[in-house]
Amino acid sequence: QVELVESGGGLVQPVGSLRLSCAAATRTFSIYAMGWFRQAPGKEREFVASITWSGGNEYYADSVKGRFTISRDNDKNTVYLQMNSLKPEETAVYYCAARRSLIISAYDFWGQGTRVTVSS
């Protein structure tokens, strides 16, 4: 119903930058917010950033504030995550997710993930 496809992951050196994309196969009226999460091997999935679809309000985990920027292109139904000054500990599979409801806080749909490796 709501298909999310991430792209842009890969190998990057510490303090390097990477830009992730998430294309949503849905109309903007079906989305309240889009978010990025990440999960390192053997670790729990954690919140990274989110953005409301209509208003463009941005939210970030404390660990990425000032370095990551989330944005969206309404015409392309795509959300982006610009990651700067990447750290080795941020190696993880990055997932985008869609939240449909203003009332229900849970994210309803998840992409397959794109792997980010930060290493020299």
Secondary structure, 3 states (H helix, E strand, C coil): CCCEEEECCEEECCCCCEEEEEEECCCHHHCCEEEEEEECCCCCCEEEEEEECCCCCEEECHHHCCCEEEEEECCCCEEEEEECCCCHHHCEEEEEEEECCCCCCCCCEECCCEEEEECC
